[in-house]
């Protein structure tokens, strides 16, 4: 029996690194990262490193920088918008939303899966994403699956999976430890320095996940992230 | 009252040129063409020319050539696959299917519309596309609309329109004449020469549409396309 293939949306962050480690145990990996002109280009180096560590069959960095001006208005691609500090669930984090980004990437992954006859398309979305990114919610996954069934009629239809869909990020940290996912090589910071800043929303989210999970955090931060207790207090 | 904006998937072909002329009468135009490494790159020059003729506010040629190897297997992007001659509804035309292509492009258009607060996303799909491209069928449009509603929750949701969805291509040719769409500048041929080849599926389809519509065909063909009667006879 041949090993099945999984095509993954793969940012090189904590969630998708754990996702890739998860599928690496049972599937051949086709990892898709996107260069969409993000500030945190360090993320792409992390993605390449993780792909190597996991022995991926293919790792593509898809150059979507042309989409930057098209999708302008997000702090992630527009230099005129300041990356907000603070908790990742705050209203200010909406500035980091690139509209329809996940839908675009998921549909590229579906096309790549169809071209290879891959059995699975997998997304690393989790419960913590739902409040901020509408195209990371369970309803989106359902709608996407319907779209895929129609759009690929006549071809083998890959399963669209999101095994962490209902998980919190600290559960992902625990699972990453259990399966030895190379989180030390992953990258979360949105600010694009040489080490994690420790103050942007994604750094705070990352540090908080390790703390809540009781898992040692392998990340080097420029500024120590606020403790979970203090961020929780600040949000009350 | 300000003029509303329509974001169009725009190949520079006969259908999307007519679509752009249609919306140019009531909307500001944002036209999105894709360079996905297609052989018929002449199409992109046609798209630029038509965008200029129609006074589009924006015309973006999105460079998706990186997707070529990812979506390999189609005659449109893979040099090892021969572009089939013959009627566009034949089974051989399936070699020209880039899996999920329309879904990818539509979702990019949706993201661009969301970033601009555009009122409309429009696709030039028509009844003749349905048998060949599954992501051009009415069911796809319904599924896409559901996806968009979910993916853009919290933002203004653009209407996803496909005014030619149930039209035949000859009806598009008639409508193009009625609204003076610049079809002389449009490009259909999949073979990538300097004039339309006249023998590939899309050239046959183009010529047939003008003939059935009783509209003069402004196209220069290298080889005169077969008459409608003879292609119809060949398919019996």
Interface residues (C-beta under 8 A of the other chain):
Chain A: X32 X60 X61 X62 X63 X64 X66 X67 X69 X70 X71 X72 X73 X74 X94 X98 X99 X100 X101 X102 X103 X104 X107 X108 X110 X111 X112 X114 X115 X134 X135 X137 X139 X140 X143 X144 X146 X147 X148 X149 X150 X151 X152 X153 X154 X155
Chain B: X32 X60 X61 X62 X63 X64 X66 X67 X69 X70 X71 X72 X73 X74 X94 X98 X99 X100 X101 X102 X103 X104 X107 X108 X110 X111 X112 X114 X115 X134 X135 X137 X139 X140 X143 X144 X146 X147 X148 X149 X150 X151 X152 X153 X154 X155
